[in-house]
Amino acid sequence: MSGTQHGIADCFSPASINGLQLKNRFIKAGTFENMTPSGVPGAALNNFHGTLADGGIAMTTLGYCAVEADGRLNEGMMYMHEGIRPQLTALISDLHSRGTKVSGQMAHCGGFSKNSELRRRRPLGPSFGLNGLGLSRGMLFCDAMTLSDIDELIQHYYQAAVFMKSVGFDALEIHFGHGYGLCQFMSPKTNKRKDNYGGSFENRMRLPLQVLAAVRDAVGEDFPLLAKISMTEGVRGGLHYDDAIEISKLLDSAGIDGIITSGGTSTMNPMIMFRGGNILPGMLRTEKSRVMRLALRMMGKSMFKDYPYHELYFLKQAKRIREAVSCKMIYVGGASSNASFATLMEQGFDFIQLGRTLLSDPDLPNRAQADANFISRCTHCNDCVSTIESPQGIHCTQF
Ligand SMILES: Cc1cc2nc3c(=O)[nH]c(=O)nc-3n(C[C@H](O)[C@H](O)[C@H](O)COP(=O)(O)O)c2cc1C
């Protein structure tokens, strides 16, 4: 067999991560589906993930599971609490019966929120600053967390992890990237604290490592924990690729089981994450708030820069991390053909996360296994991103 044939065969062979056996190497990337009306997972979310399960995905991910009510970006997101235990248990058990494992993405928005049910006057981040998402809700700013807010946040992660393991999740993915709460602490751009949680790299990593330790404590040693990081924030004064290597090494030695190497931030530079069609026109089309539309018209061009799509756009930088850590590596970003999947296996990645291609081709793993020359139909137009606020939830608008 040639290298490529080996690579593609590997994609369909089982592999394990901290004792969890996955039937192939494909994992659904966390994509907030907006199928949790009033924060409750229901039939739409079940159908969405059920279709992916039937399409052969080894593990699906419930995107953006807020660890507490104020960790939600908006009030339509679910947060981890007893009130949704029956629905989550039923959803996960149905997916298990369809042969798919389920991971939960643990997230907190920090100082970036438009949640109208926020218990506080303003969302809390590492430092006082602008809350770019809150404009339409009159929440222009975020406040700095006190030390007791930080302790409380760590407790929220702990309790959410206990709850998530108890409802049947097979793995948890802690969101350290995309400009959300933990990333805000890691980034010198957003963390201006003068105490032990700000300043040096070591101090900025303190909370993320404490969160990892709390989650590990909650789930035990033999439960898979993944980390999603942004290798670069794509803004001057923020985190960049060299920082990501040091971040990954720290997470690795602190006991993470797998690292997912994404990039960009929803808060400052989202297009690095997706590449391809610019999401600004779609956002202008779907944004309901006039104030937000005005702000997008005025400032959108600088925030939504153009990054042309090419296959495996994070490969070069993700490989540097592959070489620096011993934990499992999960590639994400522009993997959409058998040739790319084979390359990733050959380059030493253990698993592949797929986002947009599973919206256009929900049965991608089965089709890729049946067709040696498989190429996804996804055109990377990124119109799916503008469906995030759609009443039917996220979907591919092309097929
Ligand atoms: C509609 C949509 C929603 C997304 N929501 C999330 C999310 O909730 N959490 C997250 O970490 N990433 C989110 N992402 C980013 C994806 O997980 C992934 O990193 C990105 O799409 C690149 O992978 P791809 O090229 O396979 O699509 C989202 C992407 C899309 C297209």
Ligand as a Chemical Component Dictionary entry (heavy atoms), coordinates in Angstrom:
data_LIG
# 
_chem_comp.id                   LIG 
_chem_comp.type                 NON-POLYMER 
_chem_comp.pdbx_formal_charge   0 
_chem_comp.three_letter_code    LIG 
# 
loop_
_chem_comp_atom.comp_id 
_chem_comp_atom.atom_id 
_chem_comp_atom.alt_atom_id 
_chem_comp_atom.type_symbol 
_chem_comp_atom.charge 
_chem_comp_atom.model_Cartn_x 
_chem_comp_atom.model_Cartn_y 
_chem_comp_atom.model_Cartn_z 
_chem_comp_atom.pdbx_ordinal 
LIG C1  C1  C 0 -22.012 27.220 12.333 1  
LIG C2  C2  C 0 -20.771 27.040 13.133 2  
LIG C3  C3  C 0 -20.839 27.097 14.530 3  
LIG C4  C4  C 0 -19.686 26.920 15.307 4  
LIG N1  N1  N 0 -19.785 26.913 16.669 5  
LIG C5  C5  C 0 -18.688 26.590 17.414 6  
LIG C6  C6  C 0 -18.802 26.378 18.810 7  
LIG O1  O1  O 0 -19.890 26.457 19.412 8  
LIG N2  N2  N 0 -17.673 26.073 19.496 9  
LIG C7  C7  C 0 -16.443 25.954 18.865 10 
LIG O2  O2  O 0 -15.441 25.666 19.527 11 
LIG N3  N3  N 0 -16.323 26.141 17.548 12 
LIG C8  C8  C 0 -17.409 26.424 16.800 13 
LIG N4  N4  N 0 -17.294 26.508 15.451 14 
LIG C9  C9  C 0 -15.961 26.279 14.808 15 
LIG C10 C10 C 0 -15.777 24.796 14.429 16 
LIG O3  O3  O 0 -15.781 23.964 15.549 17 
LIG C11 C11 C 0 -14.465 24.568 13.664 18 
LIG O4  O4  O 0 -13.398 24.926 14.520 19 
LIG C12 C12 C 0 -14.389 25.387 12.364 20 
LIG O5  O5  O 0 -15.621 25.329 11.666 21 
LIG C13 C13 C 0 -13.274 24.869 11.444 22 
LIG O6  O6  O 0 -13.468 23.508 11.126 23 
LIG P1  P1  P 0 -14.054 23.049 9.674  24 
LIG O7  O7  O 0 -13.129 23.568 8.634  25 
LIG O8  O8  O 0 -14.063 21.540 9.754  26 
LIG O9  O9  O 0 -15.423 23.632 9.549  27 
LIG C14 C14 C 0 -18.435 26.699 14.664 28 
LIG C15 C15 C 0 -18.386 26.639 13.254 29 
LIG C16 C16 C 0 -19.528 26.794 12.513 30 
LIG C17 C17 C 0 -19.416 26.689 11.016 31 
# 
loop_
_chem_comp_bond.comp_id 
_chem_comp_bond.atom_id_1 
_chem_comp_bond.atom_id_2 
_chem_comp_bond.value_order 
_chem_comp_bond.pdbx_ordinal 
LIG C1  C2  SING 1  
LIG C2  C3  SING 2  
LIG C2  C16 DOUB 3  
LIG C3  C4  DOUB 4  
LIG C4  N1  SING 5  
LIG C4  C14 SING 6  
LIG N1  C5  DOUB 7  
LIG C5  C6  SING 8  
LIG C5  C8  SING 9  
LIG C6  O1  DOUB 10 
LIG C6  N2  SING 11 
LIG N2  C7  SING 12 
LIG C7  O2  DOUB 13 
LIG C7  N3  SING 14 
LIG N3  C8  DOUB 15 
LIG C8  N4  SING 16 
LIG N4  C9  SING 17 
LIG N4  C14 SING 18 
LIG C9  C10 SING 19 
LIG C10 O3  SING 20 
LIG C10 C11 SING 21 
LIG C11 O4  SING 22 
LIG C11 C12 SING 23 
LIG C12 O5  SING 24 
LIG C12 C13 SING 25 
LIG C13 O6  SING 26 
LIG O6  P1  SING 27 
LIG P1  O7  DOUB 28 
LIG P1  O8  SING 29 
LIG P1  O9  SING 30 
LIG C14 C15 DOUB 31 
LIG C15 C16 SING 32 
LIG C16 C17 SING 33 
# 
